[in-house]
Amino acid sequence: MTAAELQVRAWVEDVWDTVVLTAAPDWTVARFKAEAVRAATSAEANPDGYEIKLHGALVLDETRSLNDLGVTNRTTFTVLSSRRRPLFR
């Protein structure tokens, strides 16, 4: 890891696990989400089926960079399926 790289965490709801990625501050949120989904699930998972939150708020513009959002080392994103699931069957 170089001085310009960040250790950023993503809690991925589908697998109930946290992954830690080494990311550059200029990565877009979309790229970070795709890498997190790939690391947590499988290479076959489609990142478009997920939404990403930072500090509990949905990130609507995924073209923004991590630096634009003020992401620092050990910041944690939440990655959720964008499809709603029933609570009871």
Protein Blocks (a to p, Z undefined) as FASTA:
>chain_A
ZZkbccdddddfklopacdddddfkbcfklmmmmmmmmmmmmkbcfklpccdeehiacfb
lmbcfklnopaehiacddddfbdcdfbZZ
